[in-house]
Amino acid sequence: MIHSRAKLSYEQAQAILDGKPAPESSDPLLVGMVKEGWNLASTMRKRRFDQGALDLEMPEIKIRLDDKGNAVFADPVIHTESHQLVEECMLAANEAVAKILRERMKPAVYRIHDDPDPSRLIDYTETAKAHGYRPGDLTNRAHIQKLLDDSKGSPGEHVIKLGLLKSLKRAAYSAEPVGHYGLAKSDYCHFTSPIRRYADLIVHRALQPLLENPPKPVDKTPSQADLYEISRHISETERTSSDAESETKQIKLLEYLDRVAKSEKPPVFDGLITDVRPMGLMVEIPDMGVRGVVKREDLPDGRWRFEAHRMAWVSTEGKVIQLGMRIPLRVINIDFEKRFVDFAVAGKPTSAGTHVADKKPVIAKKQGKPHTKPAGKVGPAVSRKNSRTAAKEKPKRRRR
């Protein structure tokens, strides 16, 4: 049984951290505890990254449905200091539990993330170089984080993070405590969830004999031999459920884009050029995780030629559209079967996505809101509510 002094939402806790007046702020002790909690969490967060953890925060979109299940609203999920406060406490608890289970040699299920394949990191190095970065030796974790730091806030940030995610292995469950590469932790498990995962339940049961007041009798835990098969099974089912969740969200996101594209004033989205080909441009809306194509006939007016060595389309007037540029996009067609979007260029590209160390990167401003709030009832959200991860599980917010 948990006795809580107060139950705060992320928004309420953030209001306290921001010093904004709120009903919860009437308790000076509570306000002090929340602020001190963030002081501790921010110190832990800095130490974690100093020790080599990778910061792979990816954009996340929440899709809201009406009472008929139609996608009517899309909005970015903003993760603030209050989210990070809980995150750091969660990571610390998971690490502490994993460490004591390993030291006491109790059979349990650990959350692991294997070291990446060096050959994939070498391929990723070439991707970073193509965007104008000097990545160094990416088999060195410190060089990876420096690359992520260098790209932060630049037009190429999303491409750099996405490329790294594709180079990393996928996090999984294991009966052996081999450590977590992305979090830079030698001990890690899933313990903090309210028993929504079988891995957590096994860990909770494995801890029972170690408690000062263990239940009598303690719950039975699987043998070490059985844990190998259990770990394999729950890793597979997690991937299946994650893929289904991602697919469902993608379908609803395309439904939303189709609806707004047919509206009286179709919105313009802030896009990113991820590849340049003879047939046109491969693009993505980073804030929404939507990929698509701009065919050569949908480039801006003018005579264009493809220059492969520059990864660019160049017009006779000297205009250049190349890899890494931010570019305004308008939806013109959606293929629901292939789950692909055809875009048209809706304005002037703003900047190349290459890294310039002595210049502040230029980021395109959105030319219009990507959605309008619908009238009437808004139904349940199709959204992830899982903790973030530095493991490769999908190019979106990660389960650690």
C-alpha atoms as a printed R data frame, in Angstrom:
    type eleno elety resid chain resno       x       y       z
1   ATOM     1    CA   MET     A     1   0.000   0.000   0.000
2   ATOM     2    CA   ILE     A     2   1.326   3.411  -0.970
3   ATOM     3    CA   HIS     A     3   0.531   6.450   1.154
4   ATOM     4    CA   SER     A     4   0.966   9.551  -1.000
5   ATOM     5    CA   ARG     A     5   1.270  13.051   0.431
6   ATOM     6    CA   ALA     A     6   0.163  14.402  -2.943
7   ATOM     7    CA   LYS     A     7  -0.626  13.105  -6.403
8   ATOM     8    CA   LEU     A     8   0.566  15.445  -9.134
9   ATOM     9    CA   SER     A     9   0.253  15.326 -12.889
10  ATOM    10    CA   TYR     A    10   3.311  16.165 -14.966
11  ATOM    11    CA   GLU     A    11   1.718  19.527 -15.744
12  ATOM    12    CA   GLN     A    12   1.136  20.327 -12.067
13  ATOM    13    CA   ALA     A    13   4.689  19.380 -11.113
14  ATOM    14    CA   GLN     A    14   6.064  21.428 -13.999
15  ATOM    15    CA   ALA     A    15   4.057  24.458 -12.852
16  ATOM    16    CA   ILE     A    16   5.797  24.190  -9.467
17  ATOM    17    CA   LEU     A    17   9.211  23.934 -11.142
18  ATOM    18    CA   ASP     A    18   8.375  26.953 -13.297
19  ATOM    19    CA   GLY     A    19   7.321  28.943 -10.231
20  ATOM    20    CA   LYS     A    20   3.785  29.387 -11.521
21  ATOM    21    CA   PRO     A    21   0.886  29.728  -9.084
22  ATOM    22    CA   ALA     A    22  -1.136  26.546  -8.716
23  ATOM    23    CA   PRO     A    23  -3.467  25.051  -6.094
24  ATOM    24    CA   GLU     A    24  -0.789  22.487  -5.265
25  ATOM    25    CA   SER     A    25   1.667  25.302  -4.499
26  ATOM    26    CA   SER     A    26  -0.229  26.159  -1.305
27  ATOM    27    CA   ASP     A    27   1.824  23.510   0.514
28  ATOM    28    CA   PRO     A    28   5.348  24.963   0.964
29  ATOM    29    CA   LEU     A    29   6.755  21.557   1.933
30  ATOM    30    CA   LEU     A    30   5.437  19.990  -1.274
31  ATOM    31    CA   VAL     A    31   6.853  22.800  -3.398
32  ATOM    32    CA   GLY     A    32  10.254  22.391  -1.755
33  ATOM    33    CA   MET     A    33  10.216  18.608  -2.247
34  ATOM    34    CA   VAL     A    34   9.388  18.876  -5.940
35  ATOM    35    CA   LYS     A    35  12.112  21.466  -6.531
36  ATOM    36    CA   GLU     A    36  14.659  19.489  -4.547
37  ATOM    37    CA   GLY     A    37  13.618  16.373  -6.469
38  ATOM    38    CA   TRP     A    38  14.461  18.122  -9.724
39  ATOM    39    CA   ASN     A    39  17.808  19.342  -8.358
40  ATOM    40    CA   LEU     A    40  18.691  15.738  -7.590
41  ATOM    41    CA   ALA     A    41  17.323  14.382 -10.878
42  ATOM    42    CA   SER     A    42  19.128  16.970 -12.989
43  ATOM    43    CA   THR     A    43  22.412  16.080 -11.250
44  ATOM    44    CA   MET     A    44  21.783  12.375 -11.890
45  ATOM    45    CA   ARG     A    45  20.900  13.105 -15.501
46  ATOM    46    CA   LYS     A    46  24.112  15.039 -16.089
47  ATOM    47    CA   ARG     A    47  26.179  12.302 -14.464
48  ATOM    48    CA   ARG     A    48  24.469   9.658 -16.630
49  ATOM    49    CA   PHE     A    49  25.395  11.435 -19.851
50  ATOM    50    CA   ASP     A    50  28.908  12.123 -18.551
51  ATOM    51    CA   GLN     A    51  29.251   8.368 -18.066
52  ATOM    52    CA   GLY     A    52  28.378   7.700 -21.708
53  ATOM    53    CA   ALA     A    53  24.592   7.384 -21.939
54  ATOM    54    CA   LEU     A    54  23.217   8.413 -25.332
55  ATOM    55    CA   ASP     A    55  20.617  11.157 -25.676
56  ATOM    56    CA   LEU     A    56  18.282   9.896 -28.403
57  ATOM    57    CA   GLU     A    57  15.131  11.851 -27.668
58  ATOM    58    CA   MET     A    58  12.830  11.533 -30.686
59  ATOM    59    CA   PRO     A    59   9.687  13.522 -31.495
60  ATOM    60    CA   GLU     A    60   6.363  11.975 -30.503
61  ATOM    61    CA   ILE     A    61   2.882  12.793 -31.730
62  ATOM    62    CA   LYS     A    62  -0.403  12.177 -29.938
63  ATOM    63    CA   ILE     A    63  -3.353  11.393 -32.200
64  ATOM    64    CA   ARG     A    64  -6.818  12.068 -30.823
65  ATOM    65    CA   LEU     A    65  -9.913  10.313 -32.106
66  ATOM    66    CA   ASP     A    66 -13.538  11.353 -32.176
67  ATOM    67    CA   ASP     A    67 -16.311   9.128 -30.842
68  ATOM    68    CA   LYS     A    68 -16.381   7.279 -34.185
69  ATOM    69    CA   GLY     A    69 -12.680   6.481 -34.132
70  ATOM    70    CA   ASN     A    70 -11.692   9.051 -36.750
71  ATOM    71    CA   ALA     A    71  -8.374  10.864 -36.340
72  ATOM    72    CA   VAL     A    72  -9.231  14.513 -35.779
73  ATOM    73    CA   PHE     A    73  -6.350  16.050 -33.889
74  ATOM    74    CA   ALA     A    74  -2.547  15.736 -33.802
75  ATOM    75    CA   ASP     A    75  -0.231  17.412 -31.371
76  ATOM    76    CA   PRO     A    76   3.417  16.955 -30.349
77  ATOM    77    CA   VAL     A    77   4.060  15.406 -26.955
78  ATOM    78    CA   ILE     A    78   6.248  17.766 -24.939
79  ATOM    79    CA   HIS     A    79   8.525  16.181 -22.350
80  ATOM    80    CA   THR     A    80   9.572  18.666 -19.708
81  ATOM    81    CA   GLU     A    81  11.704  18.655 -16.566
82  ATOM    82    CA   SER     A    82   8.881  16.967 -14.652
83  ATOM    83    CA   HIS     A    83   9.051  14.006 -17.054
84  ATOM    84    CA   GLN     A    84  12.827  13.877 -16.715
85  ATOM    85    CA   LEU     A    85  12.531  13.942 -12.916
86  ATOM    86    CA   VAL     A    86  10.414  10.775 -12.921
87  ATOM    87    CA   GLU     A    87  12.602   9.227 -15.607
88  ATOM    88    CA   GLU     A    88  15.801   9.594 -13.606
89  ATOM    89    CA   CYS     A    89  14.196   8.157 -10.463
90  ATOM    90    CA   MET     A    90  12.914   5.230 -12.497
91  ATOM    91    CA   LEU     A    91  16.331   4.541 -14.011
92  ATOM    92    CA   ALA     A    92  18.007   4.712 -10.596
93  ATOM    93    CA   ALA     A    93  15.529   2.224  -9.108
94  ATOM    94    CA   ASN     A    94  15.903  -0.175 -12.044
95  ATOM    95    CA   GLU     A    95  19.685  -0.046 -11.796
96  ATOM    96    CA   ALA     A    96  19.741  -0.567  -8.021
97  ATOM    97    CA   VAL     A    97  17.418  -3.577  -8.226
98  ATOM    98    CA   ALA     A    98  19.373  -5.176 -11.086
99  ATOM    99    CA   LYS     A    99  22.630  -4.734  -9.193
100 ATOM   100    CA   ILE     A   100  21.435  -6.382  -5.987
101 ATOM   101    CA   LEU     A   101  19.855  -9.299  -7.892
102 ATOM   102    CA   ARG     A   102  23.130  -9.889  -9.729
103 ATOM   103    CA   GLU     A   103  25.235  -9.607  -6.570
104 ATOM   104    CA   ARG     A   104  22.958 -12.010  -4.672
105 ATOM   105    CA   MET     A   105  22.905 -14.311  -7.727
106 ATOM   106    CA   LYS     A   106  19.116 -14.434  -7.795
107 ATOM   107    CA   PRO     A   107  17.683 -15.762 -11.089
108 ATOM   108    CA   ALA     A   108  15.839 -12.863 -12.755
109 ATOM   109    CA   VAL     A   109  15.118 -11.162 -16.065
110 ATOM   110    CA   TYR     A   110  17.342  -8.247 -17.058
111 ATOM   111    CA   ARG     A   111  16.862  -5.537 -19.659
112 ATOM   112    CA   ILE     A   112  19.859  -5.596 -21.970
113 ATOM   113    CA   HIS     A   113  21.160  -3.681 -24.962
114 ATOM   114    CA   ASP     A   114  24.118  -5.250 -26.742
115 ATOM   115    CA   ASP     A   115  27.019  -3.225 -28.104
116 ATOM   116    CA   PRO     A   116  26.489  -2.226 -31.750
117 ATOM   117    CA   ASP     A   117  28.166  -3.992 -34.660
118 ATOM   118    CA   PRO     A   118  31.311  -1.947 -35.511
119 ATOM   119    CA   SER     A   119  30.670  -2.374 -39.256
120 ATOM   120    CA   ARG     A   120  27.283  -0.662 -38.919
121 ATOM   121    CA   LEU     A   121  28.876   2.193 -37.016
122 ATOM   122    CA   ILE     A   122  31.398   2.573 -39.831
123 ATOM   123    CA   ASP     A   123  28.526   2.846 -42.318
124 ATOM   124    CA   TYR     A   124  26.875   5.389 -40.053
125 ATOM   125    CA   THR     A   125  30.112   7.384 -39.979
126 ATOM   126    CA   GLU     A   126  29.815   7.880 -43.733
127 ATOM   127    CA   THR     A   127  26.236   9.120 -43.291
128 ATOM   128    CA   ALA     A   128  27.402  11.699 -40.751
129 ATOM   129    CA   LYS     A   129  30.203  12.819 -43.063
130 ATOM   130    CA   ALA     A   130  27.702  13.255 -45.920
131 ATOM   131    CA   HIS     A   131  25.928  15.804 -43.718
132 ATOM   132    CA   GLY     A   132  29.116  17.775 -43.106
133 ATOM   133    CA   TYR     A   133  30.102  16.405 -39.687
134 ATOM   134    CA   ARG     A   134  33.439  15.093 -38.497
135 ATOM   135    CA   PRO     A   135  32.220  12.175 -36.399
136 ATOM   136    CA   GLY     A   136  35.565  10.746 -35.319
137 ATOM   137    CA   ASP     A   137  35.643   7.122 -34.173
138 ATOM   138    CA   LEU     A   138  32.029   6.128 -33.577
139 ATOM   139    CA   THR     A   139  33.053   2.868 -31.926
140 ATOM   140    CA   ASN     A   140  33.909   5.251 -29.081
141 ATOM   141    CA   ARG     A   141  30.722   6.093 -27.194
142 ATOM   142    CA   ALA     A   142  32.005   9.576 -26.313
143 ATOM   143    CA   HIS     A   143  32.377  10.391 -30.014
144 ATOM   144    CA   ILE     A   144  28.791   9.303 -30.656
145 ATOM   145    CA   GLN     A   145  27.466  11.635 -27.973
146 ATOM   146    CA   LYS     A   146  29.616  14.484 -29.294
147 ATOM   147    CA   LEU     A   147  28.083  13.958 -32.736
148 ATOM   148    CA   LEU     A   148  24.602  14.060 -31.201
149 ATOM   149    CA   ASP     A   149  25.502  17.234 -29.295
150 ATOM   150    CA   ASP     A   150  26.928  18.874 -32.421
151 ATOM   151    CA   SER     A   151  23.753  18.146 -34.396
152 ATOM   152    CA   LYS     A   152  21.380  19.367 -31.669
153 ATOM   153    CA   GLY     A   153  19.196  22.209 -32.914
154 ATOM   154    CA   SER     A   154  20.447  21.907 -36.494
155 ATOM   155    CA   PRO     A   155  18.341  20.960 -39.550
156 ATOM   156    CA   GLY     A   156  20.193  17.643 -39.712
157 ATOM   157    CA   GLU     A   157  19.545  16.620 -36.097
158 ATOM   158    CA   HIS     A   158  16.712  14.243 -36.936
159 ATOM   159    CA   VAL     A   159  18.683  12.477 -39.686
160 ATOM   160    CA   ILE     A   160  21.691  12.042 -37.385
161 ATOM   161    CA   LYS     A   161  19.589  10.553 -34.571
162 ATOM   162    CA   LEU     A   162  17.594   8.348 -36.902
163 ATOM   163    CA   GLY     A   163  20.751   7.052 -38.567
164 ATOM   164    CA   LEU     A   164  22.228   6.151 -35.204
165 ATOM   165    CA   LEU     A   165  19.086   4.333 -34.103
166 ATOM   166    CA   LYS     A   166  19.246   2.210 -37.245
167 ATOM   167    CA   SER     A   167  22.869   1.365 -36.448
168 ATOM   168    CA   LEU     A   168  22.140   0.156 -32.919
169 ATOM   169    CA   LYS     A   169  20.835  -3.228 -31.899
170 ATOM   170    CA   ARG     A   170  17.438  -3.665 -30.319
171 ATOM   171    CA   ALA     A   171  16.947  -3.768 -26.570
172 ATOM   172    CA   ALA     A   172  15.684  -7.100 -25.240
173 ATOM   173    CA   TYR     A   173  15.164  -9.217 -22.138
174 ATOM   174    CA   SER     A   174  17.790 -11.692 -20.958
175 ATOM   175    CA   ALA     A   175  18.493 -14.052 -18.105
176 ATOM   176    CA   GLU     A   176  22.091 -12.784 -18.133
177 ATOM   177    CA   PRO     A   177  23.001  -9.285 -16.831
178 ATOM   178    CA   VAL     A   178  25.152  -8.230 -19.777
179 ATOM   179    CA   GLY     A   179  24.425  -4.508 -19.404
180 ATOM   180    CA   HIS     A   180  22.733  -1.764 -21.408
181 ATOM   181    CA   TYR     A   181  24.796   0.013 -24.079
182 ATOM   182    CA   GLY     A   182  22.464   2.949 -24.721
183 ATOM   183    CA   LEU     A   183  22.090   3.797 -21.040
184 ATOM   184    CA   ALA     A   184  25.755   3.048 -20.287
185 ATOM   185    CA   LYS     A   185  24.738   0.841 -17.359
186 ATOM   186    CA   SER     A   186  26.299  -2.492 -16.438
187 ATOM   187    CA   ASP     A   187  23.217  -3.371 -14.361
188 ATOM   188    CA   TYR     A   188  19.678  -2.724 -15.582
189 ATOM   189    CA   CYS     A   189  16.269  -4.374 -15.371
190 ATOM   190    CA   HIS     A   190  12.587  -3.473 -15.598
191 ATOM   191    CA   PHE     A   191  11.317  -3.075 -12.056
192 ATOM   192    CA   THR     A   192   9.401   0.195 -11.742
193 ATOM   193    CA   SER     A   193   6.366  -0.616 -13.889
194 ATOM   194    CA   PRO     A   194   3.103  -1.320 -12.015
195 ATOM   195    CA   ILE     A   195   3.385  -4.964 -13.093
196 ATOM   196    CA   ARG     A   196   2.190  -4.394 -16.641
197 ATOM   197    CA   ARG     A   197   5.049  -6.538 -17.944
198 ATOM   198    CA   TYR     A   198   5.851 -10.111 -17.032
199 ATOM   199    CA   ALA     A   199   9.522  -9.155 -16.689
200 ATOM   200    CA   ASP     A   200   8.615  -6.776 -13.856
201 ATOM   201    CA   LEU     A   201   6.593  -9.437 -12.086
202 ATOM   202    CA   ILE     A   202   9.512 -11.888 -12.179
203 ATOM   203    CA   VAL     A   203  11.833  -9.211 -10.781
204 ATOM   204    CA   HIS     A   204   9.378  -8.349  -8.002
205 ATOM   205    CA   ARG     A   205   9.136 -12.017  -7.017
206 ATOM   206    CA   ALA     A   206  12.910 -12.464  -7.154
207 ATOM   207    CA   LEU     A   207  13.262  -9.578  -4.685
208 ATOM   208    CA   GLN     A   208  10.867 -11.022  -2.099
209 ATOM   209    CA   PRO     A   209  13.451 -13.129  -0.164
210 ATOM   210    CA   LEU     A   210  15.674 -10.038   0.088
211 ATOM   211    CA   LEU     A   211  13.059  -7.870   1.805
212 ATOM   212    CA   GLU     A   212  13.162  -7.105   5.543
213 ATOM   213    CA   ASN     A   213   9.547  -8.255   5.721
214 ATOM   214    CA   PRO     A   214   9.261 -11.006   3.067
215 ATOM   215    CA   PRO     A   215   5.888 -12.659   2.500
216 ATOM   216    CA   LYS     A   216   5.388 -16.174   3.825
217 ATOM   217    CA   PRO     A   217   5.729 -18.134   1.705
218 ATOM   218    CA   VAL     A   218   7.591 -16.167  -0.971
219 ATOM   219    CA   ASP     A   219   6.312 -16.488  -4.524
220 ATOM   220    CA   LYS     A   220   8.004 -19.060  -6.705
221 ATOM   221    CA   THR     A   221  10.309 -17.846  -9.458
222 ATOM   222    CA   PRO     A   222  11.360 -19.695 -12.625
223 ATOM   223    CA   SER     A   223  14.628 -21.598 -12.727
224 ATOM   224    CA   GLN     A   224  17.626 -20.127 -14.514
225 ATOM   225    CA   ALA     A   225  17.097 -22.570 -17.383
226 ATOM   226    CA   ASP     A   226  13.436 -21.544 -17.768
227 ATOM   227    CA   LEU     A   227  14.366 -17.867 -17.685
228 ATOM   228    CA   TYR     A   228  16.295 -18.199 -20.948
229 ATOM   229    CA   GLU     A   229  13.158 -19.321 -22.787
230 ATOM   230    CA   ILE     A   230  10.967 -16.789 -20.939
231 ATOM   231    CA   SER     A   231  13.321 -13.952 -21.886
232 ATOM   232    CA   ARG     A   232  13.280 -14.978 -25.533
233 ATOM   233    CA   HIS     A   233   9.495 -15.235 -25.541
234 ATOM   234    CA   ILE     A   234   8.757 -11.896 -23.880
235 ATOM   235    CA   SER     A   235  11.299 -10.147 -26.124
236 ATOM   236    CA   GLU     A   236   9.395 -11.442 -29.156
237 ATOM   237    CA   THR     A   237   5.977 -10.515 -27.796
238 ATOM   238    CA   GLU     A   238   7.236  -7.037 -26.903
239 ATOM   239    CA   ARG     A   239   8.419  -6.522 -30.468
240 ATOM   240    CA   THR     A   240   5.087  -7.752 -31.797
241 ATOM   241    CA   SER     A   241   3.055  -5.423 -29.592
242 ATOM   242    CA   SER     A   242   5.386  -2.498 -30.299
243 ATOM   243    CA   ASP     A   243   5.098  -3.046 -34.050
244 ATOM   244    CA   ALA     A   244   1.307  -3.283 -33.804
245 ATOM   245    CA   GLU     A   245   1.164  -0.097 -31.766
246 ATOM   246    CA   SER     A   246   3.387   1.701 -34.257
247 ATOM   247    CA   GLU     A   247   1.339   0.453 -37.209
248 ATOM   248    CA   THR     A   248  -1.942   1.522 -35.624
249 ATOM   249    CA   LYS     A   249  -0.581   4.957 -34.880
250 ATOM   250    CA   GLN     A   250   0.743   5.311 -38.431
251 ATOM   251    CA   ILE     A   251  -2.648   4.421 -39.922
252 ATOM   252    CA   LYS     A   252  -4.415   7.003 -37.778
253 ATOM   253    CA   LEU     A   253  -1.780   9.610 -38.564
254 ATOM   254    CA   LEU     A   254  -2.308   9.073 -42.298
255 ATOM   255    CA   GLU     A   255  -6.070   9.365 -41.767
256 ATOM   256    CA   TYR     A   256  -5.488  12.683 -40.058
257 ATOM   257    CA   LEU     A   257  -3.220  13.952 -42.853
258 ATOM   258    CA   ASP     A   258  -5.773  12.911 -45.459
259 ATOM   259    CA   ARG     A   259  -8.491  14.834 -43.627
260 ATOM   260    CA   VAL     A   260  -6.528  18.063 -43.233
261 ATOM   261    CA   ALA     A   261  -5.185  17.867 -46.809
262 ATOM   262    CA   LYS     A   262  -8.781  17.990 -48.062
263 ATOM   263    CA   SER     A   263  -9.706  20.900 -45.806
264 ATOM   264    CA   GLU     A   264 -10.435  24.394 -47.088
265 ATOM   265    CA   LYS     A   265  -6.996  25.639 -46.024
266 ATOM   266    CA   PRO     A   266  -4.559  22.697 -46.174
267 ATOM   267    CA   PRO     A   267  -1.690  23.129 -43.716
268 ATOM   268    CA   VAL     A   268   1.970  23.419 -44.642
269 ATOM   269    CA   PHE     A   269   4.371  21.123 -42.768
270 ATOM   270    CA   ASP     A   270   8.006  21.630 -41.834
271 ATOM   271    CA   GLY     A   271   9.778  18.856 -43.761
272 ATOM   272    CA   LEU     A   272  13.312  17.522 -44.005
273 ATOM   273    CA   ILE     A   273  15.035  16.144 -47.115
274 ATOM   274    CA   THR     A   274  16.450  12.727 -46.194
275 ATOM   275    CA   ASP     A   275  17.586  11.596 -49.656
276 ATOM   276    CA   VAL     A   276  17.935  13.034 -53.153
277 ATOM   277    CA   ARG     A   277  17.309  10.795 -56.161
278 ATOM   278    CA   PRO     A   278  16.777  11.144 -59.922
279 ATOM   279    CA   MET     A   279  13.028  10.657 -59.396
280 ATOM   280    CA   GLY     A   280  12.815  13.468 -56.828
281 ATOM   281    CA   LEU     A   281  13.236  13.873 -53.082
282 ATOM   282    CA   MET     A   282  12.749  11.524 -50.149
283 ATOM   283    CA   VAL     A   283  11.359  13.630 -47.314
284 ATOM   284    CA   GLU     A   284  10.110  13.336 -43.765
285 ATOM   285    CA   ILE     A   285   8.114  15.460 -41.352
286 ATOM   286    CA   PRO     A   286  10.351  14.933 -38.294
287 ATOM   287    CA   ASP     A   287   7.801  16.246 -35.817
288 ATOM   288    CA   MET     A   288   5.333  13.572 -36.925
289 ATOM   289    CA   GLY     A   289   7.532  10.711 -38.130
290 ATOM   290    CA   VAL     A   290   5.820  10.736 -41.558
291 ATOM   291    CA   ARG     A   291   7.902   9.770 -44.585
292 ATOM   292    CA   GLY     A   292   7.122  10.445 -48.207
293 ATOM   293    CA   VAL     A   293   8.347  11.618 -51.576
294 ATOM   294    CA   VAL     A   294   8.389  14.789 -53.655
295 ATOM   295    CA   LYS     A   295   8.388  13.721 -57.306
296 ATOM   296    CA   ARG     A   296  10.433  15.796 -59.719
297 ATOM   297    CA   GLU     A   297   7.272  17.173 -61.306
298 ATOM   298    CA   ASP     A   298   6.218  18.501 -57.896
299 ATOM   299    CA   LEU     A   299   9.384  20.549 -57.399
300 ATOM   300    CA   PRO     A   300   8.923  24.350 -57.542
301 ATOM   301    CA   ASP     A   301   8.392  25.960 -60.941
302 ATOM   302    CA   GLY     A   302  11.504  26.109 -63.110
303 ATOM   303    CA   ARG     A   303  13.907  23.879 -64.998
304 ATOM   304    CA   TRP     A   304  15.718  21.506 -62.660
305 ATOM   305    CA   ARG     A   305  18.610  19.091 -63.104
306 ATOM   306    CA   PHE     A   306  19.784  16.317 -60.796
307 ATOM   307    CA   GLU     A   307  23.382  16.525 -59.526
308 ATOM   308    CA   ALA     A   308  24.259  13.241 -57.864
309 ATOM   309    CA   HIS     A   309  27.677  14.361 -56.577
310 ATOM   310    CA   ARG     A   310  26.027  17.182 -54.603
311 ATOM   311    CA   MET     A   311  22.971  15.143 -53.614
312 ATOM   312    CA   ALA     A   312  20.949  18.051 -54.971
313 ATOM   313    CA   TRP     A   313  18.509  19.349 -57.541
314 ATOM   314    CA   VAL     A   314  19.700  22.596 -59.123
315 ATOM   315    CA   SER     A   315  17.610  24.979 -61.231
316 ATOM   316    CA   THR     A   316  18.770  27.044 -64.190
317 ATOM   317    CA   GLU     A   317  18.206  30.101 -61.983
318 ATOM   318    CA   GLY     A   318  20.791  28.808 -59.524
319 ATOM   319    CA   LYS     A   319  18.339  27.586 -56.867
320 ATOM   320    CA   VAL     A   320  19.483  24.514 -54.945
321 ATOM   321    CA   ILE     A   321  17.477  21.846 -53.130
322 ATOM   322    CA   GLN     A   322  19.757  19.333 -51.432
323 ATOM   323    CA   LEU     A   323  20.115  16.684 -48.790
324 ATOM   324    CA   GLY     A   324  19.461  17.892 -45.239
325 ATOM   325    CA   MET     A   325  17.503  21.024 -46.130
326 ATOM   326    CA   ARG     A   326  14.382  22.017 -44.264
327 ATOM   327    CA   ILE     A   327  11.584  22.484 -46.741
328 ATOM   328    CA   PRO     A   328   7.879  23.437 -46.510
329 ATOM   329    CA   LEU     A   329   5.652  20.576 -47.675
330 ATOM   330    CA   ARG     A   330   2.021  20.163 -48.633
331 ATOM   331    CA   VAL     A   331   0.253  16.788 -48.812
332 ATOM   332    CA   ILE     A   332  -1.099  16.035 -52.316
333 ATOM   333    CA   ASN     A   333  -1.810  12.288 -52.112
334 ATOM   334    CA   ILE     A   334  -1.761   9.412 -49.625
335 ATOM   335    CA   ASP     A   335  -1.318   5.753 -50.530
336 ATOM   336    CA   PHE     A   336  -2.949   3.957 -47.613
337 ATOM   337    CA   GLU     A   337  -1.958   0.535 -48.916
338 ATOM   338    CA   LYS     A   338   1.753   1.355 -49.082
339 ATOM   339    CA   ARG     A   339   1.429   3.883 -46.235
340 ATOM   340    CA   PHE     A   340   3.296   6.508 -48.138
341 ATOM   341    CA   VAL     A   341   2.658  10.187 -48.733
342 ATOM   342    CA   ASP     A   342   3.185  12.265 -51.870
343 ATOM   343    CA   PHE     A   343   4.195  15.825 -51.055
344 ATOM   344    CA   ALA     A   344   4.668  18.970 -53.073
345 ATOM   345    CA   VAL     A   345   7.147  21.710 -52.203
346 ATOM   346    CA   ALA     A   346   5.101  24.550 -50.709
347 ATOM   347    CA   GLY     A   347   7.743  27.229 -50.389
348 ATOM   348    CA   LYS     A   348  11.409  28.074 -50.371
349 ATOM   349    CA   PRO     A   349  13.875  25.719 -48.659
350 ATOM   350    CA   THR     A   350  15.511  27.400 -45.725
351 ATOM   351    CA   SER     A   351  18.946  25.925 -45.132
352 ATOM   352    CA   ALA     A   352  21.197  22.988 -45.797
353 ATOM   353    CA   GLY     A   353  21.454  20.399 -43.063
354 ATOM   354    CA   THR     A   354  25.229  20.397 -42.925
355 ATOM   355    CA   HIS     A   355  27.051  21.224 -39.734
356 ATOM   356    CA   VAL     A   356  28.714  24.620 -39.519
357 ATOM   357    CA   ALA     A   357  30.568  24.887 -36.237
358 ATOM   358    CA   ASP     A   358  30.784  28.664 -36.062
359 ATOM   359    CA   LYS     A   359  27.260  29.490 -37.198
360 ATOM   360    CA   LYS     A   360  23.964  29.192 -35.445
361 ATOM   361    CA   PRO     A   361  21.831  26.703 -37.405
362 ATOM   362    CA   VAL     A   362  18.790  28.033 -39.196
363 ATOM   363    CA   ILE     A   363  15.568  26.132 -38.677
364 ATOM   364    CA   ALA     A   364  12.508  26.623 -40.854
365 ATOM   365    CA   LYS     A   365   9.485  28.176 -39.244
366 ATOM   366    CA   LYS     A   366   6.186  26.421 -39.709
367 ATOM   367    CA   GLN     A   367   3.991  28.126 -42.269
368 ATOM   368    CA   GLY     A   368   0.681  27.456 -40.614
369 ATOM   369    CA   LYS     A   369  -0.504  25.111 -37.923
370 ATOM   370    CA   PRO     A   370  -0.339  21.386 -38.688
371 ATOM   371    CA   HIS     A   371  -3.811  20.961 -37.300
372 ATOM   372    CA   THR     A   372  -6.888  22.764 -36.165
373 ATOM   373    CA   LYS     A   373  -8.767  21.784 -33.070
374 ATOM   374    CA   PRO     A   374 -11.968  20.008 -33.993
375 ATOM   375    CA   ALA     A   375 -15.312  21.010 -32.666
376 ATOM   376    CA   GLY     A   376 -17.203  18.552 -30.569
377 ATOM   377    CA   LYS     A   377 -16.098  15.593 -28.543
378 ATOM   378    CA   VAL     A   378 -12.548  14.366 -28.679
379 ATOM   379    CA   GLY     A   379 -12.068  10.709 -27.948
380 ATOM   380    CA   PRO     A   380  -9.191   8.624 -26.617
381 ATOM   381    CA   ALA     A   381  -5.611   9.278 -27.580
382 ATOM   382    CA   VAL     A   382  -3.533   6.866 -29.623
383 ATOM   383    CA   SER     A   383  -0.206   7.548 -27.993
384 ATOM   384    CA   ARG     A   384   2.803   5.951 -26.357
385 ATOM   385    CA   LYS     A   385   3.157   6.392 -22.624
386 ATOM   386    CA   ASN     A   386   6.329   4.382 -22.219
387 ATOM   387    CA   SER     A   387   9.675   5.515 -20.945
388 ATOM   388    CA   ARG     A   388  12.311   6.604 -23.385
389 ATOM   389    CA   THR     A   389  15.192   4.458 -24.503
390 ATOM   390    CA   ALA     A   390  18.481   4.685 -26.251
391 ATOM   391    CA   ALA     A   391  17.953   1.305 -27.864
392 ATOM   392    CA   LYS     A   392  16.982   0.661 -31.453
393 ATOM   393    CA   GLU     A   393  13.360  -0.435 -31.341
394 ATOM   394    CA   LYS     A   394  11.690   1.957 -33.828
395 ATOM   395    CA   PRO     A   395  12.444   5.517 -34.896
396 ATOM   396    CA   LYS     A   396  10.213   7.030 -32.254
397 ATOM   397    CA   ARG     A   397  10.191   7.256 -28.478
398 ATOM   398    CA   ARG     A   398  11.948   4.233 -27.093
399 ATOM   399    CA   ARG     A   399  11.138   1.663 -24.437
400 ATOM   400    CA   ARG     A   400  14.170   1.258 -22.240
